[in-house]
Amino acid sequence: MLDEDSTKGVIVIESVNADHAQRANEAMSDLKELLGEFFGIKRDKSGILPKDVPSVDVD
């Protein structure tokens, strides 16, 4: 849960095929713009995890 004291967050968007992956990429791009526009948030790190690489270090 995020609140006014939050300083970090993770957003997960899943896709199951190439069509969904394209829409997920568009959603991530739109979300980045909206977070910056409305909340002044800059994305520090992002990544795409394929099924054979199930984790990423976000620290």
N, CA, C, O and CB atoms as a CASP TS submission, in Angstrom:
PFRMAT TS
TARGET T0000
AUTHOR 0000-0000-0000
METHOD Language model
MODEL 1
PARENT N/A
ATOM      1  N   MET     1       0.836  -1.172   0.000  1.00  0.00           N
ATOM      2  CA  MET     1       0.000   0.000   0.000  1.00  0.00           C
ATOM      3  C   MET     1       0.884   1.239   0.000  1.00  0.00           C
ATOM      4  O   MET     1       1.850   1.322   0.758  1.00  0.00           O
ATOM      5  CB  MET     1      -0.953  -0.004   1.207  1.00  0.00           C
ATOM      6  N   LEU     2       0.554   2.183  -0.840  1.00  0.00           N
ATOM      7  CA  LEU     2       1.271   3.440  -0.888  1.00  0.00           C
ATOM      8  C   LEU     2       0.456   4.514  -0.193  1.00  0.00           C
ATOM      9  O   LEU     2      -0.770   4.544  -0.300  1.00  0.00           O
ATOM     10  CB  LEU     2       1.579   3.840  -2.337  1.00  0.00           C
ATOM     11  N   ASP     3       1.144   5.396   0.519  1.00  0.00           N
ATOM     12  CA  ASP     3       0.483   6.538   1.135  1.00  0.00           C
ATOM     13  C   ASP     3       1.396   7.751   1.039  1.00  0.00           C
ATOM     14  O   ASP     3       2.431   7.691   0.376  1.00  0.00           O
ATOM     15  CB  ASP     3       0.113   6.241   2.611  1.00  0.00           C
ATOM     16  N   GLU     4       1.034   8.844   1.687  1.00  0.00           N
ATOM     17  CA  GLU     4       1.803  10.080   1.552  1.00  0.00           C
ATOM     18  C   GLU     4       3.223   9.979   2.097  1.00  0.00           C
ATOM     19  O   GLU     4       4.062  10.818   1.769  1.00  0.00           O
ATOM     20  CB  GLU     4       1.087  11.193   2.249  1.00  0.00           C
ATOM     21  N   ASP     5       3.512   8.976   2.920  1.00  0.00           N
ATOM     22  CA  ASP     5       4.861   8.789   3.453  1.00  0.00           C
ATOM     23  C   ASP     5       5.703   7.813   2.631  1.00  0.00           C
ATOM     24  O   ASP     5       6.886   7.635   2.919  1.00  0.00           O
ATOM     25  CB  ASP     5       4.779   8.303   4.876  1.00  0.00           C
ATOM     26  N   SER     6       5.121   7.182   1.621  1.00  0.00           N
ATOM     27  CA  SER     6       5.830   6.202   0.800  1.00  0.00           C
ATOM     28  C   SER     6       6.934   6.869  -0.005  1.00  0.00           C
ATOM     29  O   SER     6       6.755   7.970  -0.524  1.00  0.00           O
ATOM     30  CB  SER     6       4.856   5.480  -0.137  1.00  0.00           C
ATOM     31  N   THR     7       8.070   6.202  -0.106  1.00  0.00           N
ATOM     32  CA  THR     7       9.172   6.710  -0.924  1.00  0.00           C
ATOM     33  C   THR     7       9.559   5.742  -2.032  1.00  0.00           C
ATOM     34  O   THR     7      10.317   6.106  -2.931  1.00  0.00           O
ATOM     35  CB  THR     7      10.377   6.995  -0.053  1.00  0.00           C
ATOM     36  N   LYS     8       9.051   4.519  -1.981  1.00  0.00           N
ATOM     37  CA  LYS     8       9.358   3.517  -3.009  1.00  0.00           C
ATOM     38  C   LYS     8       8.103   2.710  -3.304  1.00  0.00           C
ATOM     39  O   LYS     8       7.229   2.559  -2.451  1.00  0.00           O
ATOM     40  CB  LYS     8      10.522   2.581  -2.556  1.00  0.00           C
ATOM     41  N   GLY     9       8.030   2.198  -4.519  1.00  0.00           N
ATOM     42  CA  GLY     9       6.907   1.361  -4.911  1.00  0.00           C
ATOM     43  C   GLY     9       7.276   0.501  -6.093  1.00  0.00           C
ATOM     44  O   GLY     9       8.230   0.788  -6.816  1.00  0.00           O
ATOM     45  N   VAL    10       6.518  -0.547  -6.282  1.00  0.00           N
ATOM     46  CA  VAL    10       6.717  -1.452  -7.411  1.00  0.00           C
ATOM     47  C   VAL    10       5.375  -1.627  -8.107  1.00  0.00           C
ATOM     48  O   VAL    10       4.358  -1.866  -7.456  1.00  0.00           O
ATOM     49  CB  VAL    10       7.303  -2.836  -6.947  1.00  0.00           C
ATOM     50  N   ILE    11       5.375  -1.509  -9.412  1.00  0.00           N
ATOM     51  CA  ILE    11       4.175  -1.722 -10.210  1.00  0.00           C
ATOM     52  C   ILE    11       4.453  -2.902 -11.133  1.00  0.00           C
ATOM     53  O   ILE    11       5.470  -2.932 -11.826  1.00  0.00           O
ATOM     54  CB  ILE    11       3.778  -0.432 -11.023  1.00  0.00           C
ATOM     55  N   VAL    12       3.545  -3.868 -11.137  1.00  0.00           N
ATOM     56  CA  VAL    12       3.697  -5.068 -11.958  1.00  0.00           C
ATOM     57  C   VAL    12       2.595  -5.093 -13.001  1.00  0.00           C
ATOM     58  O   VAL    12       1.417  -4.947 -12.678  1.00  0.00           O
ATOM     59  CB  VAL    12       3.663  -6.355 -11.089  1.00  0.00           C
ATOM     60  N   ILE    13       2.987  -5.278 -14.252  1.00  0.00           N
ATOM     61  CA  ILE    13       2.043  -5.459 -15.349  1.00  0.00           C
ATOM     62  C   ILE    13       2.428  -6.767 -16.029  1.00  0.00           C
ATOM     63  O   ILE    13       3.566  -6.925 -16.472  1.00  0.00           O
ATOM     64  CB  ILE    13       2.063  -4.234 -16.365  1.00  0.00           C
ATOM     65  N   GLU    14       1.498  -7.695 -16.113  1.00  0.00           N
ATOM     66  CA  GLU    14       1.785  -9.011 -16.690  1.00  0.00           C
ATOM     67  C   GLU    14       1.226  -9.118 -18.100  1.00  0.00           C
ATOM     68  O   GLU    14       0.246  -8.463 -18.453  1.00  0.00           O
ATOM     69  CB  GLU    14       1.204 -10.125 -15.809  1.00  0.00           C
ATOM     70  N   SER    15       1.876  -9.961 -18.897  1.00  0.00           N
ATOM     71  CA  SER    15       1.367 -10.278 -20.230  1.00  0.00           C
ATOM     72  C   SER    15       1.604 -11.755 -20.500  1.00  0.00           C
ATOM     73  O   SER    15       2.540 -12.355 -19.970  1.00  0.00           O
ATOM     74  CB  SER    15       2.049  -9.395 -21.322  1.00  0.00           C
ATOM     75  N   VAL    16       0.742 -12.335 -21.332  1.00  0.00           N
ATOM     76  CA  VAL    16       0.833 -13.771 -21.599  1.00  0.00           C
ATOM     77  C   VAL    16       1.198 -14.106 -23.034  1.00  0.00           C
ATOM     78  O   VAL    16       1.472 -15.261 -23.357  1.00  0.00           O
ATOM     79  CB  VAL    16      -0.461 -14.424 -21.262  1.00  0.00           C
ATOM     80  N   ASN    17       1.202 -13.090 -23.898  1.00  0.00           N
ATOM     81  CA  ASN    17       1.588 -13.338 -25.284  1.00  0.00           C
ATOM     82  C   ASN    17       2.125 -12.037 -25.887  1.00  0.00           C
ATOM     83  O   ASN    17       2.162 -11.002 -25.221  1.00  0.00           O
ATOM     84  CB  ASN    17       0.379 -13.885 -26.116  1.00  0.00           C
ATOM     85  N   ALA    18       2.533 -12.101 -27.135  1.00  0.00           N
ATOM     86  CA  ALA    18       3.169 -10.942 -27.774  1.00  0.00           C
ATOM     87  C   ALA    18       2.217  -9.749 -27.868  1.00  0.00           C
ATOM     88  O   ALA    18       2.638  -8.607 -27.685  1.00  0.00           O
ATOM     89  CB  ALA    18       3.665 -11.317 -29.170  1.00  0.00           C
ATOM     90  N   ASP    19       0.940 -10.005 -28.151  1.00  0.00           N
ATOM     91  CA  ASP    19      -0.030  -8.920 -28.236  1.00  0.00           C
ATOM     92  C   ASP    19      -0.192  -8.243 -26.880  1.00  0.00           C
ATOM     93  O   ASP    19      -0.203  -7.016 -26.794  1.00  0.00           O
ATOM     94  CB  ASP    19      -1.383  -9.443 -28.737  1.00  0.00           C
ATOM     95  N   HIS    20      -0.318  -9.028 -25.841  1.00  0.00           N
ATOM     96  CA  HIS    20      -0.428  -8.470 -24.496  1.00  0.00           C
ATOM     97  C   HIS    20       0.854  -7.745 -24.105  1.00  0.00           C
ATOM     98  O   HIS    20       0.799  -6.714 -23.434  1.00  0.00           O
ATOM     99  CB  HIS    20      -0.742  -9.575 -23.481  1.00  0.00           C
ATOM    100  N   ALA    21       1.997  -8.265 -24.511  1.00  0.00           N
ATOM    101  CA  ALA    21       3.274  -7.625 -24.184  1.00  0.00           C
ATOM    102  C   ALA    21       3.345  -6.233 -24.807  1.00  0.00           C
ATOM    103  O   ALA    21       3.829  -5.297 -24.171  1.00  0.00           O
ATOM    104  CB  ALA    21       4.459  -8.492 -24.672  1.00  0.00           C
ATOM    105  N   GLN    22       2.875  -6.087 -26.023  1.00  0.00           N
ATOM    106  CA  GLN    22       2.865  -4.781 -26.687  1.00  0.00           C
ATOM    107  C   GLN    22       1.978  -3.805 -25.921  1.00  0.00           C
ATOM    108  O   GLN    22       2.360  -2.658 -25.693  1.00  0.00           O
ATOM    109  CB  GLN    22       2.380  -4.915 -28.147  1.00  0.00           C
ATOM    110  N   ARG    23       0.801  -4.262 -25.530  1.00  0.00           N
ATOM    111  CA  ARG    23      -0.109  -3.402 -24.765  1.00  0.00           C
ATOM    112  C   ARG    23       0.459  -3.083 -23.389  1.00  0.00           C
ATOM    113  O   ARG    23       0.268  -1.978 -22.880  1.00  0.00           O
ATOM    114  CB  ARG    23      -1.481  -4.069 -24.622  1.00  0.00           C
ATOM    115  N   ALA    24       1.154  -4.041 -22.782  1.00  0.00           N
ATOM    116  CA  ALA    24       1.772  -3.799 -21.474  1.00  0.00           C
ATOM    117  C   ALA    24       2.863  -2.735 -21.603  1.00  0.00           C
ATOM    118  O   ALA    24       2.972  -1.858 -20.747  1.00  0.00           O
ATOM    119  CB  ALA    24       2.364  -5.114 -20.890  1.00  0.00           C
ATOM    120  N   ASN    25       3.659  -2.803 -22.651  1.00  0.00           N
ATOM    121  CA  ASN    25       4.705  -1.795 -22.874  1.00  0.00           C
ATOM    122  C   ASN    25       4.095  -0.404 -23.065  1.00  0.00           C
ATOM    123  O   ASN    25       4.622   0.584 -22.556  1.00  0.00           O
ATOM    124  CB  ASN    25       5.561  -2.170 -24.104  1.00  0.00           C
ATOM    125  N   GLU    26       2.992  -0.333 -23.794  1.00  0.00           N
ATOM    126  CA  GLU    26       2.315   0.950 -23.985  1.00  0.00           C
ATOM    127  C   GLU    26       1.765   1.467 -22.655  1.00  0.00           C
ATOM    128  O   GLU    26       1.844   2.661 -22.364  1.00  0.00           O
ATOM    129  CB  GLU    26       1.177   0.813 -25.021  1.00  0.00           C
ATOM    130  N   ALA    27       1.210   0.565 -21.856  1.00  0.00           N
ATOM    131  CA  ALA    27       0.672   0.953 -20.548  1.00  0.00           C
ATOM    132  C   ALA    27       1.788   1.469 -19.641  1.00  0.00           C
ATOM    133  O   ALA    27       1.597   2.453 -18.927  1.00  0.00           O
ATOM    134  CB  ALA    27      -0.048  -0.240 -19.882  1.00  0.00           C
ATOM    135  N   MET    28       2.952   0.814 -19.662  1.00  0.00           N
ATOM    136  CA  MET    28       4.082   1.265 -18.835  1.00  0.00           C
ATOM    137  C   MET    28       4.538   2.656 -19.260  1.00  0.00           C
ATOM    138  O   MET    28       4.846   3.499 -18.417  1.00  0.00           O
ATOM    139  CB  MET    28       5.259   0.269 -18.930  1.00  0.00           C
ATOM    140  N   SER    29       4.581   2.890 -20.554  1.00  0.00           N
ATOM    141  CA  SER    29       4.989   4.202 -21.057  1.00  0.00           C
ATOM    142  C   SER    29       3.982   5.277 -20.644  1.00  0.00           C
ATOM    143  O   SER    29       4.368   6.353 -20.187  1.00  0.00           O
ATOM    144  CB  SER    29       5.135   4.168 -22.591  1.00  0.00           C
ATOM    145  N   ASP    30       2.697   4.981 -20.806  1.00  0.00           N
ATOM    146  CA  ASP    30       1.657   5.931 -20.409  1.00  0.00           C
ATOM    147  C   ASP    30       1.709   6.199 -18.910  1.00  0.00           C
ATOM    148  O   ASP    30       1.599   7.345 -18.475  1.00  0.00           O
ATOM    149  CB  ASP    30       0.270   5.405 -20.802  1.00  0.00           C
ATOM    150  N   LEU    31       1.876   5.150 -18.128  1.00  0.00           N
ATOM    151  CA  LEU    31       1.923   5.298 -16.680  1.00  0.00           C
ATOM    152  C   LEU    31       3.106   6.161 -16.250  1.00  0.00           C
ATOM    153  O   LEU    31       2.976   6.990 -15.350  1.00  0.00           O
ATOM    154  CB  LEU    31       2.001   3.928 -16.011  1.00  0.00           C
ATOM    155  N   LYS    32       4.254   5.970 -16.888  1.00  0.00           N
ATOM    156  CA  LYS    32       5.428   6.788 -16.571  1.00  0.00           C
ATOM    157  C   LYS    32       5.111   8.269 -16.778  1.00  0.00           C
ATOM    158  O   LYS    32       5.432   9.101 -15.928  1.00  0.00           O
ATOM    159  CB  LYS    32       6.639   6.369 -17.443  1.00  0.00           C
ATOM    160  N   GLU    33       4.485   8.595 -17.900  1.00  0.00           N
ATOM    161  CA  GLU    33       4.146   9.989 -18.181  1.00  0.00           C
ATOM    162  C   GLU    33       3.148  10.538 -17.165  1.00  0.00           C
ATOM    163  O   GLU    33       3.310  11.655 -16.675  1.00  0.00           O
ATOM    164  CB  GLU    33       3.578  10.120 -19.592  1.00  0.00           C
ATOM    165  N   LEU    34       2.120   9.759 -16.851  1.00  0.00           N
ATOM    166  CA  LEU    34       1.090  10.216 -15.930  1.00  0.00           C
ATOM    167  C   LEU    34       1.622  10.395 -14.505  1.00  0.00           C
ATOM    168  O   LEU    34       1.250  11.349 -13.821  1.00  0.00           O
ATOM    169  CB  LEU    34      -0.066   9.237 -15.926  1.00  0.00           C
ATOM    170  N   LEU    35       2.486   9.491 -14.059  1.00  0.00           N
ATOM    171  CA  LEU    35       3.074   9.632 -12.726  1.00  0.00           C
ATOM    172  C   LEU    35       3.907  10.903 -12.632  1.00  0.00           C
ATOM    173  O   LEU    35       3.894  11.589 -11.610  1.00  0.00           O
ATOM    174  CB  LEU    35       3.936   8.410 -12.385  1.00  0.00           C
ATOM    175  N   GLY    36       4.628  11.211 -13.697  1.00  0.00           N
ATOM    176  CA  GLY    36       5.413  12.438 -13.714  1.00  0.00           C
ATOM    177  C   GLY    36       4.533  13.677 -13.762  1.00  0.00           C
ATOM    178  O   GLY    36       4.771  14.650 -13.045  1.00  0.00           O
ATOM    179  N   GLU    37       3.516  13.633 -14.611  1.00  0.00           N
ATOM    180  CA  GLU    37       2.640  14.786 -14.804  1.00  0.00           C
ATOM    181  C   GLU    37       1.822  15.110 -13.550  1.00  0.00           C
ATOM    182  O   GLU    37       1.749  16.268 -13.138  1.00  0.00           O
ATOM    183  CB  GLU    37       1.705  14.534 -15.975  1.00  0.00           C
ATOM    184  N   PHE    38       1.216  14.104 -12.953  1.00  0.00           N
ATOM    185  CA  PHE    38       0.295  14.351 -11.846  1.00  0.00           C
ATOM    186  C   PHE    38       0.937  14.318 -10.463  1.00  0.00           C
ATOM    187  O   PHE    38       0.452  14.968  -9.537  1.00  0.00           O
ATOM    188  CB  PHE    38      -0.795  13.353 -11.890  1.00  0.00           C
ATOM    189  N   PHE    39       2.031  13.560 -10.318  1.00  0.00           N
ATOM    190  CA  PHE    39       2.613  13.398  -8.988  1.00  0.00           C
ATOM    191  C   PHE    39       4.076  13.815  -8.898  1.00  0.00           C
ATOM    192  O   PHE    39       4.661  13.773  -7.815  1.00  0.00           O
ATOM    193  CB  PHE    39       2.484  11.978  -8.561  1.00  0.00           C
ATOM    194  N   GLY    40       4.673  14.213 -10.013  1.00  0.00           N
ATOM    195  CA  GLY    40       6.075  14.611 -10.002  1.00  0.00           C
ATOM    196  C   GLY    40       7.019  13.458  -9.714  1.00  0.00           C
ATOM    197  O   GLY    40       8.122  13.664  -9.207  1.00  0.00           O
ATOM    198  N   ILE    41       6.586  12.238 -10.038  1.00  0.00           N
ATOM    199  CA  ILE    41       7.392  11.044  -9.758  1.00  0.00           C
ATOM    200  C   ILE    41       8.221  10.702 -10.983  1.00  0.00           C
ATOM    201  O   ILE    41       7.714  10.665 -12.104  1.00  0.00           O
ATOM    202  CB  ILE    41       6.492   9.839  -9.354  1.00  0.00           C
ATOM    203  N   LYS    42       9.504  10.453 -10.753  1.00  0.00           N
ATOM    204  CA  LYS    42      10.391  10.006 -11.813  1.00  0.00           C
ATOM    205  C   LYS    42      10.702   8.541 -11.602  1.00  0.00           C
ATOM    206  O   LYS    42      11.078   8.130 -10.504  1.00  0.00           O
ATOM    207  CB  LYS    42      11.687  10.845 -11.854  1.00  0.00           C
ATOM    208  N   ARG    43      10.547   7.755 -12.649  1.00  0.00           N
ATOM    209  CA  ARG    43      10.856   6.331 -12.561  1.00  0.00           C
ATOM    210  C   ARG    43      12.359   6.164 -12.483  1.00  0.00           C
ATOM    211  O   ARG    43      13.087   6.664 -13.341  1.00  0.00           O
ATOM    212  CB  ARG    43      10.275   5.549 -13.772  1.00  0.00           C
ATOM    213  N   ASP    44      12.833   5.466 -11.460  1.00  0.00           N
ATOM    214  CA  ASP    44      14.265   5.232 -11.295  1.00  0.00           C
ATOM    215  C   ASP    44      14.741   4.025 -12.080  1.00  0.00           C
ATOM    216  O   ASP    44      15.815   4.049 -12.683  1.00  0.00           O
ATOM    217  CB  ASP    44      14.598   5.050  -9.835  1.00  0.00           C
ATOM    218  N   LYS    45      13.950   2.985 -12.071  1.00  0.00           N
ATOM    219  CA  LYS    45      14.390   1.739 -12.673  1.00  0.00           C
ATOM    220  C   LYS    45      13.179   0.990 -13.205  1.00  0.00           C
ATOM    221  O   LYS    45      12.111   1.016 -12.594  1.00  0.00           O
ATOM    222  CB  LYS    45      15.172   0.874 -11.657  1.00  0.00           C
ATOM    223  N   SER    46      13.341   0.334 -14.321  1.00  0.00           N
ATOM    224  CA  SER    46      12.280  -0.516 -14.847  1.00  0.00           C
ATOM    225  C   SER    46      12.923  -1.697 -15.535  1.00  0.00           C
ATOM    226  O   SER    46      14.105  -1.669 -15.878  1.00  0.00           O
ATOM    227  CB  SER    46      11.351   0.262 -15.822  1.00  0.00           C
ATOM    228  N   GLY    47      12.148  -2.713 -15.728  1.00  0.00           N
ATOM    229  CA  GLY    47      12.682  -3.883 -16.399  1.00  0.00           C
ATOM    230  C   GLY    47      11.574  -4.799 -16.856  1.00  0.00           C
ATOM    231  O   GLY    47      10.449  -4.749 -16.357  1.00  0.00           O
ATOM    232  N   ILE    48      11.909  -5.622 -17.799  1.00  0.00           N
ATOM    233  CA  ILE    48      10.993  -6.637 -18.304  1.00  0.00           C
ATOM    234  C   ILE    48      11.585  -7.983 -17.933  1.00  0.00           C
ATOM    235  O   ILE    48      12.747  -8.266 -18.226  1.00  0.00           O
ATOM    236  CB  ILE    48      10.767  -6.510 -19.859  1.00  0.00           C
ATOM    237  N   LEU    49      10.783  -8.802 -17.292  1.00  0.00           N
ATOM    238  CA  LEU    49      11.243 -10.109 -16.852  1.00  0.00           C
ATOM    239  C   LEU    49      10.659 -11.196 -17.739  1.00  0.00           C
ATOM    240  O   LEU    49       9.460 -11.465 -17.668  1.00  0.00           O
ATOM    241  CB  LEU    49      10.868 -10.352 -15.387  1.00  0.00           C
ATOM    242  N   PRO    50      11.475 -11.825 -18.568  1.00  0.00           N
ATOM    243  CA  PRO    50      10.971 -12.959 -19.345  1.00  0.00           C
ATOM    244  C   PRO    50      10.783 -14.165 -18.418  1.00  0.00           C
ATOM    245  O   PRO    50      11.301 -14.183 -17.302  1.00  0.00           O
ATOM    246  CB  PRO    50      11.946 -13.309 -20.516  1.00  0.00           C
ATOM    247  N   LYS    51      10.050 -15.153 -18.880  1.00  0.00           N
ATOM    248  CA  LYS    51       9.723 -16.294 -18.016  1.00  0.00           C
ATOM    249  C   LYS    51      10.957 -17.051 -17.534  1.00  0.00           C
ATOM    250  O   LYS    51      10.898 -17.701 -16.490  1.00  0.00           O
ATOM    251  CB  LYS    51       8.809 -17.247 -18.751  1.00  0.00           C
ATOM    252  N   ASP    52      12.070 -16.987 -18.259  1.00  0.00           N
ATOM    253  CA  ASP    52      13.275 -17.708 -17.830  1.00  0.00           C
ATOM    254  C   ASP    52      14.163 -16.874 -16.891  1.00  0.00           C
ATOM    255  O   ASP    52      15.186 -17.370 -16.419  1.00  0.00           O
ATOM    256  CB  ASP    52      14.082 -18.132 -19.052  1.00  0.00           C
ATOM    257  N   VAL    53      13.787 -15.620 -16.615  1.00  0.00           N
ATOM    258  CA  VAL    53      14.504 -14.762 -15.666  1.00  0.00           C
ATOM    259  C   VAL    53      13.452 -14.177 -14.723  1.00  0.00           C
ATOM    260  O   VAL    53      12.967 -13.071 -14.958  1.00  0.00           O
ATOM    261  CB  VAL    53      15.331 -13.615 -16.408  1.00  0.00           C
ATOM    262  N   PRO    54      13.090 -14.904 -13.655  1.00  0.00           N
ATOM    263  CA  PRO    54      11.919 -14.524 -12.857  1.00  0.00           C
ATOM    264  C   PRO    54      12.139 -13.456 -11.790  1.00  0.00           C
ATOM    265  O   PRO    54      11.232 -13.204 -10.997  1.00  0.00           O
ATOM    266  CB  PRO    54      11.395 -15.715 -12.202  1.00  0.00           C
ATOM    267  N   SER    55      13.310 -12.816 -11.741  1.00  0.00           N
ATOM    268  CA  SER    55      13.507 -11.799 -10.712  1.00  0.00           C
ATOM    269  C   SER    55      14.476 -10.722 -11.197  1.00  0.00           C
ATOM    270  O   SER    55      15.226 -10.904 -12.156  1.00  0.00           O
ATOM    271  CB  SER    55      14.029 -12.440  -9.413  1.00  0.00           C
ATOM    272  N   VAL    56      14.425  -9.588 -10.486  1.00  0.00           N
ATOM    273  CA  VAL    56      15.329  -8.482 -10.772  1.00  0.00           C
ATOM    274  C   VAL    56      15.598  -7.748  -9.461  1.00  0.00           C
ATOM    275  O   VAL    56      14.719  -7.664  -8.603  1.00  0.00           O
ATOM    276  CB  VAL    56      14.730  -7.515 -11.856  1.00  0.00           C
ATOM    277  N   ASP    57      16.796  -7.223  -9.309  1.00  0.00           N
ATOM    278  CA  ASP    57      17.165  -6.441  -8.122  1.00  0.00           C
ATOM    279  C   ASP    57      16.730  -5.005  -8.363  1.00  0.00           C
ATOM    280  O   ASP    57      17.161  -4.380  -9.332  1.00  0.00           O
ATOM    281  CB  ASP    57      18.712  -6.525  -7.825  1.00  0.00           C
ATOM    282  N   VAL    58      15.879  -4.474  -7.486  1.00  0.00           N
ATOM    283  CA  VAL    58      15.391  -3.114  -7.671  1.00  0.00           C
ATOM    284  C   VAL    58      16.020  -2.132  -6.700  1.00  0.00           C
ATOM    285  O   VAL    58      15.695  -0.945  -6.742  1.00  0.00           O
ATOM    286  CB  VAL    58      13.898  -3.081  -7.525  1.00  0.00           C
ATOM    287  N   ASP    59      16.897  -2.580  -5.838  1.00  0.00           N
ATOM    288  CA  ASP    59      17.573  -1.680  -4.897  1.00  0.00           C
ATOM    289  C   ASP    59      18.744  -0.999  -5.520  1.00  0.00           C
ATOM    290  O   ASP    59      19.421  -0.208  -4.863  1.00  0.00           O
ATOM    291  CB  ASP    59      18.023  -2.424  -3.679  1.00  0.00           C
TER
END
